[in-house]
């Protein structure tokens, strides 16, 4: 299947797509098939407590901060910001470029994330590479914004970027939307999807960026979502990751204490192997009580570059979405599945970066939720978060 000319610059694995369509038709990718056969066991050992309230917090902070600063000054770390996805939750625009301080139009999520790294680099007189992962839906707007803000002060030699691959969306029976008669009038972001943040691992390597970082001496990469400005390059947390690596871990995952109303997955021991891992909510068996698992994943990870050179076979999941689609009974005899009038039920194939914890030894670091985990998933959340975002912008010198 040939993609539209407008998206052919993005990586696309035709053989993988054909295999996924076949598996979808065979029911292998049915959501129920993705569930674990039994509830996972809670962690035997609690995460390393890095909250200010932790016992001996002051002494631990001093030691780990010194360790982290030394490694940062030596150029051993880089930052990767997940700036991909489908640009749908913020009114159809790339989230990273959205202005988050009403009085300062250029103060965006990206600007705050980048300015923090530029500030840290200046303080330590260190070269800290920054990598941005875009998608076909966010690349153009993001690159334009980056030129406008001049990467918020990040040194040109430390600027890196690549884009996610692309996957066509399909009907529940595997029919590509692109093949439907009405597709000619549909935008790219309707017909195609970015295949989840699990795509980061392979695209980082295939784009050549991983090799460039390693050549510079980078041994560890902090990965975080563009909207979580709290996930800064904190030498204290970095120091804790370094100690975890010295103890045998390849990845460190930042987790927070679960609160009432949190519906995310959990950190638990996988059935069978007993390996501590991130387990998403949709993979848990029915009836699981999440209060049995007191911590959950923030999608902020510290990755050892040594663990990223091989292909990690993350699981593909069939994610159901509802999209706008012209109202008609079907195309070429194909009955179109509709949740409601003017809407269409579709499938997009995704992988999750947190599943790396099923393949490499991982440590879990409990961080302060109020300062380190501040995700903003919808535009309406900006108002409530405005004071905190303005504070972050001031801290990094943007105001």
N, C-alpha and C positions, 0 to 999 in steps of 0.2 A: 504494500500500500504506500503510495507516495503522499507525503505531507504537503500541505500548502506551501507555496514558495516563500510566504512570509515567515515561516518558522523552520525552514530547512537548515538554518545556521545552528540550531540547537541539537544536541546529541539525541539520537533516537535508535533504539535497539529493536529492529523489526522482528528478529527471531524471538526475543524475549516477549514482545507484545503478542505474537502469534501463539506462543506457549501459554501465556496468561489467558488469552481468549478461550483456548481449548480447555484449560483447567476450570474456567468459569462455567463453561457449558457442561462439564462433568460433575460440577458441584463441589469440587475440591476447595474452591475459594469461598464457599458459603460461610457467612459469619459464624454459624454454629460450629463449623469445622475448625474455626480458629480458636475456639475455647479450650482451655486446659482440661484434661480429663478429671482432675480433682483440684480442690483448693490448694494453693501453695502454702507452704509453712512460713510463719513469720521468721524474721531474721533471728539467728541464734545470738549474734552479737549486735548491740545497737550501733547506729552510725557514730562516727567520731563527732563529739559535741563541740562545735565551734561558736556557739552562741555566747554573748556577753555574760549570761547567767551561769555558764558552765563552771564547775569547780576549777580553781586555779586558772581562771580565764586570763588574767593579766600576765602571768608568767608564760603560759603557752603562747599567747599572742606575741609577746616580745621575741621569743625564740623563733617561731614560725615566720614572723614578718621579716626578720633578719635573713632567714634562709631564702625566702621568696625574693627579697630585694637583691640579694647576691646573684641569684640565677637570672633575674630580669636584666641586671646590669651587664651580665655576661652574654646576653642575647640568646638565651635558651628558650624563650617563649614567644608565641605569636597569638593573635586573637582572630577568631573566625566568627563573623556575624551572619546568622541565618536571615537573609533578606529576600528569601524566595517566596514560594507559595503562589496563590492565585489572585491576590490583590482584590479580594471581594468584601472583606469585613469593614473596610473603611470607605464605603461608598464607591467601590470600583477603582480606587487609586492605590498605588503602592504605599503600604503602611509606613515604611521607613522614611518617606519624604514629607509626611504630614507634619504641619506646624503644631507643636505641643505647648507653646507659650504664646497666648493670644497677642501680646504686644511685640513679639519678635517672630515674624513670619519664617525666617530662615532657621529657627531653632527647632529642629526635627529630632525624631528618634535617632536617625543616623548621625546627626550633628553632635548630639550628646555622647553617643557611644564613641565616636571618633575623637572628639575633643578630650575625653577622659584619657584615651591612650596617648594622644599627643602630649598632654600634660604630664603623664607618667614618664614618658620618654625624656622630656626636658628635665624633669626632676632628677632622674637617674643618669642623664647624659647617655642614654642607651637607644639603640635602634630596635624598635619593637614592630615587627611586621603586622599589618592588618589585612585580613582577607575577607572580602564580601562575597557571599554566594547569592546571586540573583536567580530569577527564573525568567522564562519568556514573557511573563506577565508583569514583571517589575523592573527588568533590566533597563529599558529605555528611559523611563522616568527617573530611576535611581541614578543612572550615570549622568543625566542632565543636572540633577540636583547636586551631585558630588562636584561637578565642575563649578557650579554656582557658589558652593561653600568652600571650594578648594580643599575638600576632604577634611575640613575643620582643623587644619594645621598639621595633619599627618604628613611626614616627609615623603616626597614623591618616590624615593627608592624603597619605601616601606609599604607602598600601595599595591595590593593584589586583588584580583577579582576573577570569578568564573561563574558560569551559569549552570543551573540544574539541567538535566535532560528533560525530555518531553514525552508524554504518553497520551495517545488519543483516548477520549472518553468513549464508552460503549453503552449500548442498551444492555439490560440484564441477560439477554441471550447471546451477548458478545458482538452484536452488530455495531461497527464503528459509526459514531454520529456523522462523521465526515461523509459517509456513503449515502446518507439520506438526502432526499430531494431538496428539503428545505435548508440543508446545510450551507448552500451557496451564499445565503444572506446572513448567516450567523457569524459572529466575531470569533477570533482565534480562542479567546478565553472561554468560550462556550464549548467548542469542539475538542479542546485539548486541556490537559491538566499537568501540573508539576507533580512528580511522583513521590511526594513526601520528603521530609528532611533526612530520611535514611539515605537518600541519593547523595548526600554530602560526602560520604566516605569514598564511594567510587569516583565521583566527579572531581574531588580534591586530588586524587591520584592521577586520573586520566587526563585532567587539564594540564598537568605538569607543575601545578603550584606546589604540591607536596614536595616534589623533588627540589624545587627552588628554595623552599624553606629549609629543608634538611641541609642543602649546600651552604646555607648561611649559618648553620649551627643550631637551628631550632630543634628542640627535643620534645616540646610540649605545646599543645594548642588548647586555648580556652574557647569553647563553643557555646554560644548563647543566642537566644532569639532577639531580633532587632528591637522589639517592643519592651524588653525587660532591661531597662537602663540600670537597674540595681546590680546586674551581673557584671560588675566592673573587674578590671585586672588588679584585684586586691592581692598584694604580696603575702598577706596573712593566709588567705585561702590557698594561694599557690604553694606556699611553704608546706601546708598540710598535704596537698597533693604530692609534693616531692617526697615527703616522708612515707606516704602510702606506696609510692613507686619503689622506694628503697626496701619496703617490706614485701614486695612482690606484685603489686597491682600494676595494671597497664592503663586503667581508666579510673577517674574519680568522678562521682556523681554528686551534685549538690541536691540535698533533699531538705524538706521543711516538715514541721509537725502538722499533721492533718487537723483541720478545724471543721466545725459544723458547717455543712453545706458543700464541702469539697467532694467532688464526684470523680476525681481522677483515679488513675490506677494506683499501683502500690509498689513497694520494694519488698521482695520476699524471696524465698528459696524455691527454685524450680522443682516441680515433681520429677522424681527420677534421679537427676544429677545432684540435686540439693544446692546448686550454684546460686548464690545471691544475684538477683537480676531485677531490672525494671520490668514490670508486667502491667501492660495497659489494661484499663477497665474492661474493654470489650473482649478481652481474652480470658477473663475470669469466669468460672462456672456460675450458673444462675444460683442466686441465694447467698452468695458470699457477702459477709458483713465486713465492710471496709474499716469499721472501727477496730477490727482485729489487726489491722496493719497501720500503725500510727504515723508512718512517714510516706510521702509521695514525691515523685520526681519533679524537678523544676525545669527540666530540659536545658540545664546548664551543666556541661561536662568538661572535664580536663582530660585530653587524650594524649597519650604518649605516641610520638610520631613513629617509633619503632614498631608499633602494633598496626600501622595503617598501610604498610606496603603490600600486604596480601589482600586478595579479594575475600570479603566477608559476606557469606551468603545469607543476607537478611531475608526474612520472610516477606513475600508480597501479600498484601491484604486487599480485598475488594471493598471499597468504601462507597456506600450509597449516597448519592446527592440528588437534589431536586433543582432543576434549572428551568428558566423561562424557555418556552418553545412554541412556535406557531400552532394554533388550534386547527387540527384536522384529524381524520380518523386513522390515517396511516400512510405509509409511503411504499409504493410498489408491493402492496399486499402485506406489508409489515405492520402489525398492530403496535401502536406506540403506547407504552405503559405510562399512565398519567396518575399523579397523586391528586391533582386538582386541575381545573380548567386553566389552560395556558401554561401548564407546568409539565415537566417530563422527568421521569425517574431514570437516572443513569448510574453507571458505575465508573469509578476511576481507581486506578491501581496505585497503591502507595506502599512505601517502606518507612520504618521508623528508626531514627538514629539511636535511640535508647536501647534497641535490641542488641547493640554491640556488647552489652553486659552479659549476654548469653554465650559469648565466644571468647572473651578475654577476662582475666581476673580483674575484679572491680572493687573499689573502695567507696564508701558512702559517707559523705560529710554533711552533718546537720548544720545549716546556716541560719542566721537570723532572718526570719520571714519579713519583718518590717522594713529592712534595709536592702536585702539581697534578692527578694522575689517580688517584683512589682509588675507583673504582666498586665498589658492593656489590650484586650482582645476585640473591643468594639469602640467605635467613635464616641458613643454615649458615655463610655467610661472615662473619657478625657477630662470632663468637668471635675469629677471627684478627685482625679489624680493630679489636677493642675498644680496645687501647692507643692507636692512632692517633685513633680517634673521641673518646676521653676527652681526649686532648691538644688536639684542636680545640675541644672544649666548654670546656675551661679557658681557652684562648686568647681566646675570645669572651665570657668571663665567666658562663657558665652553671653552672660548678662553682666 
